[in-house]
Structures are given as structure tokens and as C-alpha cells.
Amino acid sequence: MSYKSAPVHPVDIITYRHKEKLVYVKPADSYEVALDLAQKEFEELSYQARDRISFSVMSTYGKGERCPIRISESAWPSAVSRLQRGEIIDVDMRSGSATPPKSEMELPPPQYLEVPKTTYPEPSKPSSKKIAGSTSAPSSRGSSPNLENRRSWFGSITR
């Protein structure tokens, strides 16, 4: 990062670099706006968690050694105000194991639970012998259901 010796004047354009791609952008007033710009300009950052995106500039220190210096959120306004026109801000990903979320098209359909197959014992058939004195009048509340005219839970007669 090169500092101006003259009074600080805001620049109208800077360069974002991500991997081998470069793009001119208007300097963002805040760190959050800078993140918005980075995610808009570099498609591969659009699905990344914002806290994994970082900004840095190359700076000369000591005996002319150059090294990258990360710009923190709190230092963003001051750091950007001292950049020269067209200066490069590197946009990188911090290490972590974030994976891009799958789009709805890539997600498998919902899985439903299988209904267990249960078998019920066949009811015994009533004997055809009539007991003396019994009537064959139908009863709505008999102890054994008539399998031929059984009602379902939904009210229709199933046969």
C-alpha cells in the first residue's frame, strides 16, 4: 500500500483482484459495501460466507520487503482513503471448509417414510348353523364387522 505525501484526496477508482481476474470499482465507503461489490463482481464469491472474504494490499516495509497486509473492517475507511488511483486490493478467501449451498435443482426430492406392511389374520367365518331362537336381524353395532359392506374412514362403502 503506497501512502501519498500530499494531502489525502479521495480517489475515484481502485482495482479489485481475485485470483487472476481484475476489475475496476468505485472505492466503497464501508467494509460491508466492499463485500457486496466483491460478491457482485466475482461470481465464485457470490455463494461464499461473507466472513470468509478478506481484502489485502501489498505494502513495502523495513528494507524494501513487500508483503500483503489484510484490511480489517475497522480499518477499511482509513485504508481506502489513502489508496492511490487504480491501486490493487486483493480479494481472497480465508481458510475454512465452507461449501457452496446446493441449488433447489440439485437437491434430491424429499424422502418419505415407508408404511410398514402389516398383515392381519383373516376373521373366522360365522357358521351357517342357526341357533334356535336367534334372529337374523342386522345390527348396526355387531361384534364382528361384515366384510362385504364395510365402511372406510372416509365414509364410502368399500367392497
C-alpha positions, 0 to 999 in steps of 0.5 A: 500500500503506497501512502501519498505525501500530499494531502489525502484526496479521495480517489475515484477508482481502485482495482479489485483482484481475485485470483487472476481476474481484475476489475475496476470499482468505485472505492466503497465507503464501508467494509460491508459495501466492499463485500457486496461489490466483491460478491457482485463482481466475482461470481465464485464469491457470490455463494461464499460466507461473507466472513470468509472474504478478506481484502489485502494490499501489498505494502513495502516495509523495513528494507524494501520487503513487500508483503500483503497486509489484510484490511480489517473492517475497522480499518477499511475507511482509513485504508481506502482513503489513502489508496492511490488511483487504480491501486490493487486490493486483493480479494481472497478467501480465508481458510475454512471448509465452507461449501457452496449451498446446493441449488433447489435443482440439485437437491434430491426430492424429499424422502418419505417414510415407508408404511410398514406392511402389516398383515392381519389374520383373516376373521373366522367365518360365522357358521351357517348353523342357526341357533334356535331362537336367534334372529337374523336381524342386522345390527348396526353395532355387531361384534364382528364387522361384515366384510362385504359392506364395510365402511372406510374412514372416509365414509364410502362403502368399500367392497 
